[in-house]
């Protein structure tokens, strides 16, 4: 993996952790309220970070596959063997 994909992977894992952390760490909330603002904000923020990081990973690997399938040409115009 190249540097950009590592950063996106770390951001994806971080976003997932932020989204599930209220439930793992046991944020307290009133009984009459399903998801208070503290939990809802954390879940939304984590979800947005995870979605953006996933889009970055998909875009990065899509470009890598596109470039990998494209034949490489040398300065003389001849195809280079892989």
C-alpha positions in Angstrom: 0.0 0.0 0.0 1.2 3.5 -0.7 1.1 6.4 1.7 -2.2 7.8 0.6 -4.0 4.5 1.0 -2.5 4.0 4.5 -3.8 7.4 5.5 -7.3 6.7 4.2 -7.3 3.3 5.9 -6.3 4.9 9.3 -9.0 7.5 8.8 -11.6 4.8 8.0 -10.7 2.9 11.2 -10.8 6.1 13.2 -14.2 7.1 11.8 -15.6 3.7 12.7 -14.1 3.9 16.2 -15.6 7.4 16.7 -19.0 6.1 15.5 -19.1 3.1 17.8 -17.2 4.6 20.8 -20.3 5.9 22.6 -21.6 2.3 22.8 -18.3 0.7 23.6 -17.4 3.2 26.3 -20.9 3.4 27.6 -21.9 7.0 27.4 -24.6 7.7 29.9 -27.9 9.0 28.7 -31.4 9.6 30.1 -33.8 6.7 30.0 -36.5 8.7 28.2 -34.2 9.7 25.4 -33.0 7.2 22.8 -29.9 9.0 21.6 -29.0 12.4 23.2 -27.0 15.0 21.3 -23.7 13.7 22.7 -24.2 10.3 21.2 -25.9 11.4 18.0 -23.2 13.9 17.2 -20.4 11.4 17.8 -22.1 8.8 15.6 -22.8 11.2 12.8 -19.2 12.6 12.9 -17.7 9.1 12.9 -20.0 8.1 10.0 -19.0 11.1 7.9 -15.3 10.5 8.5 -15.7 6.8 7.7 -17.6 7.4 4.4 -15.2 10.1 3.2 -12.2 7.8 4.0 -13.9 4.8 2.2 -14.5 7.0 -0.8 -10.9 8.0 -0.8 -9.8 4.3 -0.6 -12.1 3.3 -3.5 -10.9 6.2 -5.6 -7.3 5.5 -4.9 -7.5 1.8 -5.7 -9.7 2.5 -8.7 -7.0 4.7 -10.1 -4.3 2.1 -9.3 -6.2 -0.6 -11.2 -6.7 1.7 -14.1 -3.1 2.6 -14.3 -2.0 -1.1 -13.8 -4.1 -2.3 -16.8 -2.9 0.5 -19.1 0.1 -0.6 -21.2 3.3 1.2 -20.2 5.2 2.9 -23.0 8.9 3.8 -23.0 10.4 6.9 -24.5 10.8 5.1 -27.8 7.1 4.3 -28.0 7.6 0.6 -27.5 5.5 -1.3 -25.0 7.4 -2.3 -21.9 6.9 -5.8 -20.5 5.7 -6.2 -17.0 
